Amino acid sequence: MKEIVVLSGKGGTGKTTIVASFAALAKNKVLCDCDVDAADLHLLLKPQIKETHEFRSGQTAIIDEKLCTRCGLCQEVCRFEAIKDLKVDPTACEGCGFCCHVCPADAVSMNENMAGHWFVSATKYGPLVHARLGVAQENSGKLVNIVRQNARSIGKKEGLDYIITDGPPGIGCPVISSLSGANLALLITEPTLSGMHDLERVIGVCRHFGVPALVCINKYDLNEKNTDRIGGFCREQRIEVISQIPFDNVVTEALVGGVPVVEYSRNGVAHEIEAMWHRISKSLAKE
C-alpha cells in the first residue's frame, strides 16, 4: 500500500480539487482528509458517515465554587488573564494548570477539552477518513495523526493499494503529521510570488523527512514567466514538474456543481489531471 500526500505551501492552490479528481480516477484506495482545521474534501465526495468519534485534547481549568475560598490566588498567578471575578474564560485559558497547583483549597481542577470529532465515511469512490476540529481548538497535529492511522488501518484491512491524502496548507505541525512516513508528496503550486516562496518552504520540509516530491503547477498560463521560474528552480532542486494545469472556468463550475472536475467535463484540465495520476501511479509502482 502506497501513500501519496497532496500538499501546498499556501492555501487556495487547488489541492482538494485535485485530490477529488484522484478519488474518481484511482482504484482500490482509501481517502484521507488531513486538513482538519478547514476540511472541505467532503463537500465534493458527499460521504455517508458510518462512524463518529470524539477527539479530546488540551485542558481547561474549572473552579468549584463550593470549595473556593475566594482568596484570589489563582487569578493573581494566571499570566494569560483567563480568570476574572474567579471565573475561568475557557477561550483564554491555555491549560497550563498553574492555578490548579497553587490553589490552597484544591478548588481548581483541569478538565480535558472535547476538541472536535473524526469520522469514518463511505463515498461512491471508496472509504474516507476525515475530521472536524472545534472552534478555537488546537493540537490539530494530533488529530491529523489519528486520521492517518485509521486510514492506514482501513487500507490494510481491506487490502487496498493507495492512501490518497488531502494535506493541510503551510509547513507547520499538521503538515509534518500528514507528511512523515508517506511514500510520495505531490506539491501543488501556482505561478505567483507567494506560491513560489511557499513551494520552496514545503520542499524543505519534504527533504527534512526524506519524502520524495513531485510538483504540479496549477493555472500555469496565468503567468508563464513565473511558471518558467518555478520550472528552473525545480530543476536546480532535482524535482520533477509532473504536470502543468491550465486555468479554466470549468473547474469553478465543477466545484459549484459539487463534483470532481474529471467527472464534470472532459476538457483540457480533466485530461491533464488524468495524465498526472497515471504518471504518479507509475512512479509509485517503481518503489
PASEBA-1860 file (N, C-alpha, C; in nm, 3 decimals):
! residues 287
1> MKEIVVLS> 0.084/-0.119/0.000/0.000/0.000/0.000/0.088/0.124/0.000 ~ 0.061/0.216/-0.093/0.138/0.338/-0.108/0.055/0.458/-0.064 ~ 0.122/0.552/0.002/0.053/0.672/0.049/0.107/0.794/-0.022 ~ 0.017/0.867/-0.088/0.052/0.992/-0.152/-0.019/1.105/-0.078 ~ 0.058/1.210/-0.044/0.003/1.325/0.027/0.011/1.446/-0.065 ~ -0.102/1.512/-0.084/-0.107/1.632/-0.169/-0.096/1.754/-0.080 ~ 0.009/1.832/-0.101/0.040/1.947/-0.016/0.056/2.074/-0.098 ~ 0.057/2.185/-0.027/0.095/2.313/-0.086/0.146/2.401/0.026
9> GKGGTGKT> 0.234/2.492/-0.008/0.287/2.581/0.094/0.187/2.685/0.138 ~ 0.079/2.703/0.064/-0.024/2.801/0.097/-0.160/2.746/0.060 ~ -0.263/2.808/0.109/-0.398/2.763/0.078/-0.446/2.816/-0.056 ~ -0.548/2.752/-0.110/-0.613/2.801/-0.231/-0.544/2.765/-0.361 ~ -0.451/2.671/-0.359/-0.380/2.637/-0.483/-0.450/2.528/-0.563 ~ -0.550/2.460/-0.506/-0.623/2.358/-0.579/-0.600/2.217/-0.531 ~ -0.548/2.201/-0.408/-0.522/2.067/-0.354/-0.647/1.980/-0.355 ~ -0.753/2.030/-0.295/-0.873/1.949/-0.279/-0.936/1.915/-0.413
17> TIVASFAA> -0.933/2.008/-0.508/-0.985/1.982/-0.642/-0.912/1.864/-0.706 ~ -0.781/1.861/-0.690/-0.701/1.754/-0.750/-0.721/1.622/-0.676 ~ -0.727/1.626/-0.542/-0.750/1.504/-0.465/-0.886/1.443/-0.499 ~ -0.989/1.525/-0.514/-1.121/1.474/-0.550/-1.118/1.408/-0.687 ~ -1.041/1.464/-0.779/-1.028/1.402/-0.911/-0.952/1.271/-0.903 ~ -0.846/1.267/-0.820/-0.774/1.141/-0.799/-0.867/1.035/-0.741 ~ -0.959/1.078/-0.653/-1.054/0.984/-0.593/-1.140/0.919/-0.701 ~ -1.176/0.997/-0.803/-1.258/0.944/-0.911/-1.177/0.857/-1.007
25> LAKNKVLC> -1.046/0.882/-1.015/-0.961/0.811/-1.112/-0.898/0.684/-1.055 ~ -0.855/0.689/-0.930/-0.779/0.578/-0.871/-0.872/0.464/-0.829 ~ -0.818/0.345/-0.831/-0.891/0.227/-0.785/-0.826/0.172/-0.659 ~ -0.905/0.101/-0.580/-0.853/0.034/-0.460/-0.777/0.129/-0.368 ~ -0.847/0.231/-0.320/-0.782/0.331/-0.235/-0.872/0.369/-0.119 ~ -0.809/0.426/-0.017/-0.881/0.490/0.093/-0.843/0.638/0.088 ~ -0.940/0.723/0.111/-0.919/0.868/0.105/-0.906/0.923/0.245 ~ -0.826/1.027/0.258/-0.793/1.080/0.390/-0.785/1.232/0.380
33> DCDVDAAD> -0.864/1.303/0.459/-0.860/1.450/0.461/-0.791/1.495/0.589 ~ -0.665/1.535/0.575/-0.586/1.579/0.691/-0.591/1.730/0.713 ~ -0.668/1.802/0.633/-0.682/1.946/0.655/-0.792/1.967/0.758 ~ -0.765/1.926/0.882/-0.869/1.920/0.985/-0.914/2.058/1.032 ~ -0.831/2.159/1.013/-0.869/2.294/1.055/-0.975/2.353/0.963 ~ -0.973/2.313/0.835/-1.071/2.365/0.739/-1.100/2.256/0.636 ~ -1.153/2.144/0.683/-1.177/2.029/0.594/-1.286/2.063/0.493 ~ -1.262/2.029/0.365/-1.364/2.054/0.263/-1.372/1.945/0.155
41> LHLLLKPQ> -1.292/1.838/0.169/-1.300/1.730/0.071/-1.439/1.667/0.069 ~ -1.504/1.664/0.186/-1.637/1.603/0.194/-1.741/1.677/0.110 ~ -1.715/1.805/0.080/-1.810/1.882/0.000/-1.822/1.827/-0.141 ~ -1.712/1.769/-0.192/-1.712/1.713/-0.326/-1.745/1.563/-0.327 ~ -1.708/1.492/-0.219/-1.726/1.347/-0.218/-1.858/1.303/-0.158 ~ -1.927/1.395/-0.090/-2.060/1.369/-0.033/-2.064/1.237/0.046 ~ -1.988/1.227/0.154/-1.979/1.100/0.228/-2.102/1.071/0.312 ~ -2.124/0.943/0.334/-2.224/0.898/0.431/-2.147/0.852/0.556
49> IKETHEFR> -2.165/0.921/0.665/-2.088/0.894/0.787/-2.131/0.761/0.847 ~ -2.033/0.673/0.868/-2.058/0.542/0.927/-2.017/0.538/1.075 ~ -1.912/0.610/1.109/-1.864/0.613/1.247/-1.830/0.757/1.285 ~ -1.864/0.794/1.408/-1.829/0.926/1.462/-1.757/0.905/1.595 ~ -1.641/0.969/1.609/-1.561/0.953/1.730/-1.524/1.091/1.785 ~ -1.524/1.103/1.916/-1.482/1.228/1.979/-1.331/1.241/1.978 ~ -1.285/1.363/1.964/-1.142/1.393/1.976/-1.123/1.486/2.095 ~ -1.049/1.440/2.193/-1.024/1.519/2.314/-0.877/1.557/2.322
57> SGQTAIID> -0.853/1.684/2.348/-0.714/1.732/2.352/-0.709/1.863/2.429 ~ -0.603/1.882/2.505/-0.587/2.004/2.583/-0.674/2.003/2.708 ~ -0.650/2.098/2.797/-0.725/2.106/2.922/-0.767/2.249/2.949 ~ -0.876/2.261/3.024/-0.926/2.391/3.067/-0.953/2.386/3.218 ~ -0.914/2.491/3.287/-0.935/2.497/3.432/-1.083/2.521/3.464 ~ -1.127/2.459/3.573/-1.264/2.479/3.624/-1.255/2.502/3.774 ~ -1.324/2.605/3.823/-1.323/2.639/3.965/-1.452/2.591/4.030 ~ -1.439/2.510/4.133/-1.555/2.461/4.210/-1.592/2.569/4.312
65> EKLCTRCG> -1.704/2.634/4.289/-1.746/2.745/4.375/-1.772/2.700/4.519 ~ -1.808/2.574/4.539/-1.835/2.525/4.674/-1.707/2.512/4.756 ~ -1.596/2.483/4.689/-1.469/2.468/4.759/-1.388/2.598/4.762 ~ -1.417/2.688/4.670/-1.338/2.811/4.657/-1.353/2.900/4.781 ~ -1.239/2.947/4.833/-1.240/3.038/4.949/-1.229/3.183/4.907 ~ -1.224/3.206/4.773/-1.216/3.340/4.715/-1.091/3.415/4.760 ~ -0.982/3.340/4.772/-0.855/3.405/4.810/-0.796/3.485/4.693 ~ -0.834/3.450/4.572/-0.788/3.525/4.454/-0.650/3.487/4.405
73> LCQEVCRF> -0.587/3.385/4.463/-0.452/3.350/4.424/-0.446/3.299/4.278 ~ -0.545/3.222/4.239/-0.546/3.169/4.103/-0.552/3.283/4.001 ~ -0.636/3.382/4.030/-0.649/3.496/3.940/-0.520/3.577/3.937 ~ -0.453/3.584/4.050/-0.329/3.661/4.058/-0.216/3.599/3.979 ~ -0.206/3.466/3.980/-0.091/3.400/3.915/-0.116/3.368/3.767 ~ -0.238/3.377/3.719/-0.267/3.342/3.580/-0.209/3.446/3.485 ~ -0.104/3.408/3.414/-0.037/3.503/3.326/-0.115/3.527/3.196 ~ -0.217/3.445/3.171/-0.297/3.461/3.050/-0.424/3.542/3.076
81> EAIKDLKV> -0.441/3.588/3.201/-0.558/3.667/3.240/-0.688/3.595/3.203 ~ -0.688/3.462/3.223/-0.805/3.382/3.189/-0.903/3.372/3.304 ~ -0.865/3.420/3.424/-0.954/3.413/3.540/-0.991/3.554/3.583 ~ -1.118/3.585/3.577/-1.169/3.716/3.618/-1.292/3.696/3.705 ~ -1.293/3.766/3.818/-1.401/3.750/3.916/-1.418/3.604/3.954 ~ -1.302/3.535/3.960/-1.294/3.394/4.000/-1.376/3.302/3.909 ~ -1.386/3.343/3.782/-1.447/3.260/3.679/-1.347/3.244/3.565 ~ -1.342/3.123/3.508/-1.244/3.092/3.403/-1.305/3.118/3.266
89> DPTACEGC> -1.233/3.194/3.187/-1.270/3.215/3.047/-1.209/3.099/2.966 ~ -1.288/3.003/2.919/-1.231/2.884/2.852/-1.156/2.918/2.723 ~ -1.191/3.030/2.661/-1.120/3.069/2.538/-0.980/3.120/2.570 ~ -0.966/3.190/2.681/-0.836/3.248/2.718/-0.746/3.148/2.789 ~ -0.805/3.047/2.853/-0.727/2.950/2.930/-0.638/2.867/2.838 ~ -0.509/2.858/2.869/-0.414/2.782/2.790/-0.390/2.642/2.846 ~ -0.456/2.609/2.956/-0.445/2.475/3.011/-0.313/2.443/3.077 ~ -0.241/2.544/3.126/-0.109/2.520/3.184/-0.118/2.451/3.320
97> GFCCHVCP> -0.230/2.469/3.391/-0.250/2.401/3.518/-0.187/2.468/3.638 ~ -0.128/2.587/3.622/-0.061/2.654/3.734/-0.161/2.689/3.844 ~ -0.279/2.737/3.804/-0.380/2.774/3.903/-0.422/2.653/3.985 ~ -0.426/2.537/3.921/-0.464/2.414/3.991/-0.361/2.378/4.099 ~ -0.234/2.400/4.067/-0.127/2.363/4.160/-0.117/2.459/4.279 ~ -0.149/2.588/4.258/-0.131/2.685/4.366/-0.254/2.701/4.455 ~ -0.369/2.649/4.411/-0.492/2.670/4.489/-0.482/2.601/4.626 ~ -0.489/2.674/4.735/-0.475/2.613/4.868/-0.597/2.530/4.910
105> ADAVSMNE> -0.710/2.550/4.843/-0.833/2.478/4.881/-0.865/2.364/4.785 ~ -0.775/2.338/4.689/-0.799/2.234/4.586/-0.933/2.255/4.516 ~ -0.964/2.380/4.490/-1.092/2.412/4.427/-1.082/2.416/4.274 ~ -0.960/2.412/4.221/-0.941/2.421/4.076/-0.903/2.284/4.023 ~ -0.970/2.242/3.920/-0.937/2.115/3.854/-0.920/2.139/3.705 ~ -0.849/2.048/3.639/-0.825/2.059/3.495/-0.908/1.953/3.423 ~ -0.993/1.999/3.334/-1.080/1.908/3.257/-1.036/1.902/3.111 ~ -1.033/1.782/3.057/-0.992/1.764/2.918/-1.098/1.821/2.824
113> NMAGHWFV> -1.051/1.890/2.720/-1.143/1.954/2.625/-1.197/1.853/2.523 ~ -1.321/1.870/2.486/-1.377/1.800/2.372/-1.348/1.888/2.251 ~ -1.240/1.856/2.177/-1.185/1.948/2.080/-1.235/1.927/1.938 ~ -1.313/1.823/1.914/-1.362/1.800/1.778/-1.409/1.657/1.760 ~ -1.427/1.617/1.634/-1.470/1.482/1.601/-1.393/1.432/1.479 ~ -1.377/1.301/1.470/-1.326/1.242/1.346/-1.423/1.134/1.301 ~ -1.425/1.110/1.170/-1.529/1.028/1.110/-1.470/0.924/1.014 ~ -1.538/0.813/1.007/-1.514/0.714/0.900/-1.641/0.712/0.816
121> SATKYGPL> -1.625/0.742/0.687/-1.741/0.756/0.599/-1.727/0.670/0.475 ~ -1.839/0.650/0.408/-1.841/0.580/0.279/-1.875/0.680/0.170 ~ -1.803/0.672/0.060/-1.834/0.753/-0.059/-1.843/0.658/-0.178 ~ -1.891/0.708/-0.289/-1.900/0.623/-0.407/-1.763/0.594/-0.466 ~ -1.660/0.667/-0.413/-1.523/0.645/-0.460/-1.443/0.555/-0.366 ~ -1.500/0.523/-0.250/-1.428/0.442/-0.152/-1.439/0.502/-0.014 ~ -1.377/0.438/0.088/-1.385/0.490/0.225/-1.309/0.622/0.239 ~ -1.359/0.706/0.329/-1.299/0.836/0.358/-1.288/0.852/0.508
129> VHARLGVA> -1.169/0.889/0.555/-1.149/0.924/0.696/-1.125/1.075/0.702 ~ -1.204/1.144/0.781/-1.193/1.290/0.787/-1.228/1.336/0.927 ~ -1.213/1.466/0.951/-1.232/1.518/1.087/-1.279/1.661/1.083 ~ -1.326/1.706/1.197/-1.365/1.846/1.213/-1.315/1.894/1.348 ~ -1.221/1.987/1.347/-1.168/2.044/1.470/-1.263/2.151/1.521 ~ -1.283/2.157/1.652/-1.373/2.255/1.710/-1.319/2.397/1.696 ~ -1.408/2.494/1.711/-1.372/2.635/1.701/-1.272/2.671/1.810 ~ -1.163/2.737/1.773/-1.059/2.785/1.864/-0.985/2.672/1.934
137> QENSGKLV> -0.991/2.550/1.879/-0.920/2.437/1.939/-0.783/2.421/1.874 ~ -0.691/2.363/1.948/-0.554/2.345/1.899/-0.521/2.196/1.889 ~ -0.391/2.167/1.878/-0.343/2.029/1.869/-0.397/1.958/1.745 ~ -0.408/2.030/1.631/-0.458/1.966/1.511/-0.360/1.863/1.457 ~ -0.230/1.875/1.491/-0.134/1.774/1.450/-0.167/1.638/1.509 ~ -0.213/1.636/1.633/-0.254/1.512/1.698/-0.376/1.452/1.628 ~ -0.471/1.536/1.589/-0.590/1.487/1.520/-0.553/1.435/1.381 ~ -0.463/1.502/1.312/-0.415/1.454/1.182/-0.358/1.314/1.195
145> NIVRQNAR> -0.281/1.292/1.301/-0.220/1.161/1.322/-0.326/1.052/1.342 ~ -0.432/1.085/1.415/-0.540/0.990/1.437/-0.609/0.957/1.304 ~ -0.634/1.059/1.223/-0.699/1.038/1.093/-0.613/0.949/1.004 ~ -0.483/0.976/0.999/-0.393/0.895/0.915/-0.385/0.750/0.964 ~ -0.375/0.732/1.094/-0.366/0.596/1.148/-0.489/0.513/1.112 ~ -0.606/0.573/1.120/-0.727/0.499/1.089/-0.743/0.475/0.939 ~ -0.699/0.569/0.856/-0.699/0.546/0.712/-0.606/0.430/0.677 ~ -0.491/0.426/0.742/-0.395/0.317/0.717/-0.453/0.183/0.762
153> SIGKKEGL> -0.523/0.183/0.876/-0.584/0.059/0.925/-0.689/0.007/0.828 ~ -0.771/0.097/0.776/-0.873/0.057/0.679/-0.808/0.002/0.552 ~ -0.702/0.070/0.505/-0.633/0.025/0.386/-0.576/-0.114/0.401 ~ -0.515/-0.141/0.516/-0.457/-0.273/0.540/-0.565/-0.380/0.554 ~ -0.672/-0.346/0.626/-0.779/-0.442/0.649/-0.846/-0.482/0.518 ~ -0.864/-0.386/0.427/-0.935/-0.413/0.302/-0.841/-0.446/0.186 ~ -0.710/-0.448/0.214/-0.614/-0.482/0.110/-0.609/-0.382/-0.004 ~ -0.615/-0.255/0.027/-0.618/-0.150/-0.075/-0.476/-0.115/-0.121
161> DYIITDGP> -0.469/-0.050/-0.238/-0.340/-0.019/-0.299/-0.286/0.118/-0.260 ~ -0.377/0.214/-0.235/-0.334/0.351/-0.214/-0.405/0.416/-0.095 ~ -0.333/0.506/-0.030/-0.393/0.607/0.058/-0.370/0.741/-0.010 ~ -0.477/0.810/-0.042/-0.467/0.941/-0.107/-0.510/1.046/-0.005 ~ -0.417/1.132/0.033/-0.439/1.225/0.144/-0.442/1.369/0.096 ~ -0.546/1.440/0.134/-0.554/1.584/0.114/-0.491/1.650/0.235 ~ -0.370/1.702/0.218/-0.295/1.757/0.329/-0.331/1.901/0.358 ~ -0.291/1.951/0.475/-0.316/2.090/0.511/-0.217/2.183/0.442
169> PGIGCPVI> -0.248/2.312/0.432/-0.153/2.407/0.374/-0.046/2.446/0.475 ~ 0.059/2.511/0.426/0.164/2.562/0.513/0.275/2.462/0.537 ~ 0.349/2.482/0.647/0.462/2.394/0.680/0.463/2.360/0.829 ~ 0.353/2.383/0.899/0.350/2.367/1.044/0.325/2.225/1.089 ~ 0.285/2.211/1.215/0.266/2.081/1.280/0.170/1.990/1.203 ~ 0.053/2.038/1.156/-0.036/1.948/1.081/0.028/1.893/0.954 ~ 0.109/1.975/0.886/0.177/1.929/0.765/0.277/1.820/0.799 ~ 0.354/1.842/0.905/0.452/1.741/0.948/0.382/1.610/0.982
177> SSLSGANL> 0.268/1.619/1.052/0.194/1.498/1.090/0.139/1.425/0.968 ~ 0.100/1.499/0.865/0.042/1.436/0.747/0.148/1.384/0.651 ~ 0.271/1.434/0.662/0.376/1.401/0.565/0.466/1.287/0.610 ~ 0.500/1.280/0.736/0.600/1.185/0.783/0.556/1.042/0.754 ~ 0.645/0.966/0.691/0.617/0.826/0.660/0.545/0.803/0.530 ~ 0.510/0.909/0.456/0.441/0.892/0.328/0.540/0.846/0.221 ~ 0.486/0.786/0.114/0.571/0.740/0.005/0.602/0.850/-0.095 ~ 0.510/0.945/-0.109/0.528/1.050/-0.210/0.448/1.173/-0.171
185> ALLITEPT> 0.505/1.290/-0.197/0.434/1.417/-0.177/0.415/1.483/-0.313 ~ 0.291/1.518/-0.343/0.262/1.596/-0.463/0.240/1.740/-0.418 ~ 0.325/1.830/-0.464/0.320/1.969/-0.419/0.251/2.054/-0.525 ~ 0.139/2.114/-0.487/0.062/2.197/-0.579/0.102/2.343/-0.557 ~ 0.140/2.409/-0.664/0.177/2.550/-0.655/0.110/2.626/-0.767 ~ 0.124/2.756/-0.765/0.070/2.842/-0.870/0.173/2.948/-0.904 ~ 0.168/3.003/-1.024/0.274/3.094/-1.070/0.260/3.236/-1.015 ~ 0.263/3.246/-0.882/0.262/3.375/-0.815/0.385/3.383/-0.725
193> LSGMHDLE> 0.419/3.502/-0.680/0.536/3.518/-0.593/0.517/3.443/-0.462 ~ 0.397/3.451/-0.403/0.373/3.379/-0.278/0.375/3.228/-0.301 ~ 0.321/3.185/-0.416/0.323/3.043/-0.447/0.464/2.989/-0.461 ~ 0.550/3.067/-0.526/0.690/3.027/-0.544/0.764/3.022/-0.411 ~ 0.741/3.122/-0.327/0.809/3.127/-0.197/0.768/3.010/-0.109 ~ 0.637/2.982/-0.105/0.589/2.876/-0.017/0.621/2.738/-0.071 ~ 0.634/2.724/-0.204/0.680/2.597/-0.261/0.820/2.565/-0.211 ~ 0.905/2.665/-0.208/1.042/2.644/-0.160/1.042/2.596/-0.015
201> RVIGVCRH> 0.954/2.650/0.067/0.949/2.610/0.209/0.900/2.466/0.224 ~ 0.795/2.429/0.150/0.740/2.294/0.167/0.833/2.189/0.108 ~ 0.911/2.225/0.006/1.014/2.133/-0.045/1.116/2.105/0.065 ~ 1.150/2.208/0.141/1.244/2.190/0.253/1.190/2.094/0.357 ~ 1.060/2.099/0.384/1.001/2.006/0.481/1.006/1.863/0.427 ~ 0.975/1.845/0.299/0.981/1.711/0.238/1.123/1.655/0.245 ~ 1.221/1.741/0.218/1.360/1.696/0.223/1.398/1.655/0.365 ~ 1.353/1.732/0.462/1.388/1.704/0.602/1.338/1.566/0.643
209> FGVPALVC> 1.219/1.528/0.596/1.161/1.399/0.635/1.188/1.289/0.533 ~ 1.267/1.320/0.432/1.307/1.219/0.335/1.193/1.166/0.250 ~ 1.094/1.250/0.221/0.980/1.209/0.138/1.001/1.262/-0.004 ~ 1.004/1.176/-0.105/1.019/1.222/-0.243/0.903/1.314/-0.282 ~ 0.933/1.413/-0.366/0.832/1.511/-0.402/0.824/1.529/-0.553 ~ 0.703/1.554/-0.600/0.676/1.595/-0.737/0.599/1.726/-0.731 ~ 0.610/1.807/-0.836/0.546/1.939/-0.837/0.444/1.947/-0.950 ~ 0.329/2.004/-0.917/0.227/2.037/-1.017/0.204/2.188/-1.012
217> INKYDLNE> 0.214/2.252/-1.128/0.188/2.397/-1.136/0.045/2.415/-1.185 ~ -0.041/2.461/-1.097/-0.182/2.483/-1.131/-0.199/2.623/-1.189 ~ -0.288/2.636/-1.287/-0.316/2.765/-1.354/-0.185/2.826/-1.408 ~ -0.105/2.739/-1.470/0.029/2.780/-1.513/0.027/2.893/-1.614 ~ -0.080/2.904/-1.695/-0.083/3.002/-1.803/-0.125/3.142/-1.756 ~ -0.150/3.161/-1.626/-0.180/3.296/-1.577/-0.055/3.384/-1.574 ~ 0.061/3.322/-1.557/0.187/3.396/-1.559/0.297/3.299/-1.602 ~ 0.317/3.288/-1.732/0.411/3.187/-1.784/0.556/3.222/-1.751
225> KNTDRIGG> 0.583/3.349/-1.725/0.718/3.386/-1.683/0.750/3.324/-1.546 ~ 0.656/3.336/-1.453/0.675/3.275/-1.322/0.674/3.122/-1.330 ~ 0.594/3.068/-1.423/0.594/2.923/-1.443/0.733/2.875/-1.485 ~ 0.798/2.951/-1.573/0.934/2.915/-1.615/1.032/2.925/-1.498 ~ 1.010/3.025/-1.412/1.098/3.040/-1.296/1.082/2.922/-1.200 ~ 0.957/2.878/-1.182/0.934/2.761/-1.096/0.999/2.638/-1.156 ~ 0.986/2.622/-1.289/1.049/2.508/-1.355/1.199/2.509/-1.339 ~ 1.261/2.627/-1.351/1.406/2.638/-1.332/1.448/2.605/-1.191
233> FCREQRIE> 1.370/2.653/-1.093/1.401/2.623/-0.953/1.391/2.474/-0.926 ~ 1.287/2.410/-0.980/1.269/2.266/-0.958/1.382/2.185/-1.022 ~ 1.430/2.230/-1.137/1.543/2.161/-1.199/1.668/2.173/-1.113 ~ 1.687/2.290/-1.054/1.801/2.307/-0.964/1.791/2.215/-0.843 ~ 1.668/2.195/-0.796/1.645/2.110/-0.679/1.631/1.962/-0.716 ~ 1.640/1.934/-0.846/1.624/1.797/-0.897/1.489/1.737/-0.859 ~ 1.386/1.820/-0.876/1.248/1.777/-0.851/1.170/1.791/-0.982 ~ 1.099/1.688/-1.017/1.027/1.686/-1.144/0.897/1.767/-1.135
241> VISQIPFD> 0.874/1.851/-1.236/0.743/1.915/-1.253/0.659/1.817/-1.335 ~ 0.569/1.748/-1.267/0.499/1.636/-1.331/0.378/1.681/-1.413 ~ 0.329/1.803/-1.386/0.210/1.848/-1.457/0.201/2.000/-1.454 ~ 0.145/2.056/-1.561/0.110/2.197/-1.569/-0.035/2.206/-1.613 ~ -0.119/2.250/-1.521/-0.264/2.254/-1.547/-0.305/2.395/-1.588 ~ -0.374/2.410/-1.700/-0.415/2.543/-1.742/-0.533/2.597/-1.661 ~ -0.550/2.728/-1.664/-0.666/2.789/-1.600/-0.789/2.766/-1.686 ~ -0.900/2.731/-1.619/-1.025/2.709/-1.692/-1.140/2.728/-1.596
249> NVVTEALV> -1.239/2.807/-1.638/-1.355/2.832/-1.553/-1.438/2.707/-1.526 ~ -1.415/2.602/-1.603/-1.491/2.479/-1.582/-1.461/2.418/-1.445 ~ -1.343/2.448/-1.390/-1.310/2.398/-1.256/-1.405/2.458/-1.152 ~ -1.428/2.589/-1.163/-1.523/2.655/-1.072/-1.663/2.601/-1.091 ~ -1.701/2.577/-1.215/-1.834/2.523/-1.243/-1.850/2.385/-1.179 ~ -1.744/2.303/-1.186/-1.749/2.170/-1.124/-1.762/2.180/-0.973 ~ -1.689/2.275/-0.912/-1.697/2.293/-0.767/-1.837/2.336/-0.726 ~ -1.896/2.428/-0.802/-2.032/2.472/-0.773/-2.130/2.355/-0.786
257> GGVPVVEY> -2.104/2.268/-0.884/-2.188/2.151/-0.902/-2.162/2.041/-0.801 ~ -2.053/2.053/-0.724/-2.022/1.955/-0.621/-1.973/1.822/-0.673 ~ -1.900/1.825/-0.787/-1.845/1.700/-0.843/-1.699/1.722/-0.881 ~ -1.616/1.617/-0.881/-1.478/1.629/-0.928/-1.475/1.674/-1.074 ~ -1.378/1.756/-1.108/-1.375/1.814/-1.242/-1.359/1.707/-1.350 ~ -1.294/1.593/-1.319/-1.277/1.488/-1.421/-1.409/1.420/-1.453 ~ -1.508/1.433/-1.367/-1.641/1.379/-1.396/-1.734/1.484/-1.454 ~ -1.698/1.609/-1.437/-1.785/1.718/-1.483/-1.767/1.745/-1.632
265> SRNGVAHE> -1.642/1.742/-1.677/-1.615/1.775/-1.817/-1.486/1.709/-1.863 ~ -1.484/1.662/-1.985/-1.363/1.601/-2.040/-1.285/1.705/-2.119 ~ -1.247/1.812/-2.051/-1.174/1.919/-2.117/-1.024/1.904/-2.091 ~ -0.947/2.009/-2.126/-0.802/2.003/-2.110/-0.757/1.983/-1.967 ~ -0.826/2.046/-1.871/-0.791/2.031/-1.730/-0.810/1.886/-1.686 ~ -0.924/1.828/-1.721/-0.952/1.689/-1.682/-0.850/1.593/-1.743 ~ -0.815/1.614/-1.870/-0.717/1.527/-1.936/-0.580/1.539/-1.869 ~ -0.543/1.660/-1.829/-0.412/1.681/-1.767/-0.408/1.616/-1.629
273> IEAMWHRI> -0.515/1.628/-1.552/-0.519/1.564/-1.419/-0.515/1.412/-1.434 ~ -0.588/1.360/-1.532/-0.587/1.215/-1.554/-0.447/1.166/-1.592 ~ -0.381/1.242/-1.681/-0.245/1.205/-1.721/-0.150/1.213/-1.601 ~ -0.169/1.312/-1.515/-0.085/1.327/-1.397/-0.102/1.207/-1.304 ~ -0.225/1.160/-1.284/-0.246/1.045/-1.198/-0.177/0.920/-1.254 ~ -0.183/0.901/-1.385/-0.115/0.786/-1.444/0.036/0.794/-1.422 ~ 0.093/0.914/-1.432/0.237/0.930/-1.408/0.271/0.901/-1.263 ~ 0.185/0.948/-1.172/0.210/0.926/-1.029/0.200/0.778/-0.995
281> SKSLAKE> 0.099/0.710/-1.046/0.083/0.567/-1.015/0.200/0.487/-1.069 ~ 0.254/0.526/-1.185/0.372/0.458/-1.239/0.494/0.485/-1.150 ~ 0.506/0.609/-1.102/0.618/0.644/-1.014/0.612/0.564/-0.885 ~ 0.492/0.548/-0.828/0.478/0.471/-0.705/0.504/0.322/-0.728 ~ 0.470/0.274/-0.846/0.491/0.132/-0.876/0.638/0.095/-0.882 ~ 0.724/0.195/-0.909/0.868/0.169/-0.919/0.933/0.153/-0.782 ~ 0.866/0.200/-0.674/0.926/0.196/-0.541/0.930/0.052/-0.487
END
